């Protein structure tokens, strides 16, 4: 693989950083030495999540604040909010996210007695919805298949998977690939244009089924790359 972009000084904000996925990513980027900003609609809740992360083994460097405040300060903003609030959250932060690299990791899923299934999205995918809502941002899609339980487990030194990174801005996808590689055991792999994000988001439903059947935390590895 080509030499990765230097992202060691990148400031990372995570919208929805009080949920397990957001907290897990925040913890791993903090372990890698990044300044990490956890965002929430409730600044107090974000600050409490940051304190919890800083108290974990190897933790530190995590700050909490209201979504708009952390978005303004960050170089890269990861969107890890619930699907139900995805559009409204981004619409409310359009000005703060202008010019930023925005990484969408939201999986539009439904659940019934048969398990998880992919939801239809008018724009095609959550990432494409983000791009439509944020025309002045550089939107990529990544981090859909990373187990929050593994990310939050301090005994897991290496997370064994590849992160598929999609987008139409080569500089942005290169940076996100390198950022993914800051998590121990993870590689960032270019997965195509943003129009291909739907099947990556939808694959999460299959992984949930695998995990339930085999009591595992399955991820994805790409061979011969």
C-alpha positions in Angstrom: 0.0 0.0 0.0 1.1 3.6 -0.6 2.6 5.7 2.2 -0.1 7.1 4.5 -0.9 10.7 5.1 0.6 12.1 8.3 -2.4 12.7 10.6 -0.6 12.7 13.9 -1.7 16.3 14.7 -5.3 16.0 13.5 -8.0 17.1 16.0 -11.0 14.8 15.9 -14.5 15.6 17.0 -17.2 13.0 17.3 -20.9 14.0 17.1 -22.9 11.5 19.1 -19.8 10.8 21.1 -21.8 9.9 24.2 -23.0 6.7 22.5 -21.0 3.5 22.6 -19.7 3.7 19.0 -18.7 7.3 19.4 -17.1 6.7 22.8 -15.2 3.7 21.5 -13.8 5.7 18.6 -12.9 8.6 20.9 -11.1 6.2 23.2 -9.0 4.7 20.4 -8.0 8.1 18.9 -7.1 9.4 22.4 -4.9 6.3 22.9 -3.2 7.2 19.6 -2.4 10.6 20.9 -5.0 12.7 19.2 -6.9 15.6 20.8 -10.4 14.3 20.8 -13.6 16.3 21.2 -16.8 14.5 22.2 -20.0 16.2 21.1 -23.6 16.0 22.3 -26.7 18.2 22.2 -26.1 18.4 26.0 -22.7 19.8 26.8 -22.8 18.4 30.4 -23.5 14.9 29.1 -20.5 15.2 26.7 -18.3 16.4 29.5 -19.2 13.4 31.6 -18.5 11.0 28.8 -15.1 12.7 28.3 -14.3 12.3 32.0 -15.2 8.6 31.8 -12.9 8.1 28.8 -10.0 10.0 30.5 -10.3 7.7 33.5 -9.9 4.6 31.3 -6.5 2.9 31.1 -4.3 4.9 28.7 -7.0 7.5 28.4 -6.5 11.3 28.3 -6.8 14.2 26.0 -10.6 13.9 25.6 -12.8 17.0 26.0 -16.5 17.3 25.9 -18.8 20.0 24.6 -21.9 20.9 22.7 -22.0 19.7 19.1 -21.5 23.0 17.4 -18.6 24.0 19.7 -16.6 20.8 19.0 -17.4 20.9 15.3 -15.9 24.4 15.0 -12.6 23.3 16.8 -12.0 20.0 14.9 -10.1 19.2 11.7 -12.1 16.0 11.1 -15.7 15.5 12.4 -17.0 12.0 12.7 -20.8 11.6 12.7 -21.9 8.8 15.0 -25.4 10.0 15.9 -28.6 7.8 15.8 -30.1 7.5 12.3 -33.3 9.0 13.5 -31.6 12.3 14.2 -29.1 12.2 11.4 -30.5 14.8 9.0 -31.7 17.2 11.7 -28.3 17.2 13.5 -26.4 17.9 10.3 -28.8 20.6 9.1 -28.3 22.4 12.4 -24.5 22.3 12.0 -24.2 23.2 8.3 -22.2 26.4 9.1 -19.9 24.8 11.6 -19.1 21.9 9.3 -18.4 24.0 6.2 -14.9 23.2 4.8 -14.4 20.3 7.2 -13.8 16.7 6.5 -17.0 15.0 7.7 -16.8 11.2 8.2 -20.2 9.5 8.3 -20.4 6.2 10.1 -24.1 6.0 10.6 -25.9 2.8 9.6 -29.6 3.2 8.7 -31.0 0.0 10.2 -34.3 -1.3 11.4 -35.0 -4.2 13.8 -37.8 -6.7 14.0 -38.3 -10.2 15.3 -36.1 -11.5 12.4 -33.2 -9.3 13.3 -31.5 -6.3 11.7 -32.2 -5.1 8.2 -31.1 -2.1 6.1 -33.5 0.8 5.7 -34.1 2.6 2.4 -32.7 6.1 2.3 -34.0 8.7 -0.1 -30.6 9.9 -1.1 -29.2 6.4 -1.3 -27.3 6.1 2.0 -26.6 8.0 5.2 -23.4 9.3 3.7 -25.1 10.6 0.6 -27.7 12.3 2.8 -24.8 14.0 4.7 -23.3 15.1 1.4 -26.6 16.5 0.3 -27.2 18.4 3.5 -23.6 19.6 3.7 -22.7 20.9 0.2 -19.7 22.9 1.6 -18.2 19.9 3.5 -15.9 17.2 2.3 -17.9 14.1 3.1 -16.5 10.6 3.4 -18.0 7.3 4.8 -16.1 5.0 7.2 -16.0 3.1 10.5 -19.3 1.3 9.9 -18.2 -2.1 11.0 -16.1 -1.5 14.1 -17.4 -3.2 17.2 -18.0 -0.7 20.0 -17.4 -3.4 22.5 -13.9 -4.0 21.2 -13.1 -0.4 20.9 -14.1 0.2 24.5 -12.3 -2.8 25.9 -8.9 -1.7 27.3 -7.7 -5.3 27.2 -8.1 -5.3 23.4 -4.8 -3.9 22.2 -5.4 -4.7 18.5 -8.7 -4.5 16.7 -8.5 -7.1 13.9 -10.3 -5.5 10.9 -10.2 -3.2 7.9 -12.2 0.0 7.7 -13.7 0.7 4.2 -13.4 4.4 3.4 -15.6 5.8 0.6 -15.8 9.3 -0.9 -15.3 11.5 -3.9 -12.5 13.6 -2.6 -9.2 11.8 -2.9 -7.4 13.9 -0.3 -10.2 13.4 2.2 -10.3 9.6 1.7 -6.5 9.4 2.0 -6.6 11.3 5.3 -9.5 9.1 6.7 -7.6 5.9 5.7 -4.6 7.1 7.6 -6.8 8.1 10.6 -8.3 4.6 10.6 -4.8 3.2 10.7 -4.1 5.0 14.0 -6.3 2.4 15.7 -4.2 -0.6 16.6 -4.7 -3.5 14.2 -6.9 -1.5 11.8 -6.2 -0.6 8.2 -8.1 2.0 6.2 -9.0 0.6 2.7 -10.4 2.8 -0.1 -13.8 1.3 -0.9 -15.1 3.4 -3.8 -17.1 6.5 -4.5 -19.7 7.8 -2.0 -22.5 6.4 -4.3 -21.3 3.0 -3.1 -21.9 3.7 0.6 -25.3 2.0 0.7 -24.0 -1.5 0.5 -21.3 -0.8 3.1 -23.8 0.6 5.5 -26.2 -2.3 4.8 -23.6 -4.9 5.4 -23.8 -4.0 9.1 -27.1 -5.9 9.3 -25.3 -9.1 8.1 -22.5 -8.6 10.7 -25.1 -8.2 13.4 -26.6 -11.5 12.4 -23.2 -13.2 12.3 -22.4 -11.8 15.8 -25.6 -13.1 17.2 -25.3 -16.6 15.7 -21.6 -17.0 16.7 -21.5 -14.8 19.8 -18.7 -12.9 18.2 -17.6 -9.3 17.3 -17.0 -9.9 13.6 -15.4 -7.4 11.3 -14.2 -7.3 7.7 -10.8 -8.0 6.2 -9.9 -7.4 2.6 -7.5 -9.9 1.0 -4.6 -9.2 -1.4 -4.3 -5.5 -0.6 
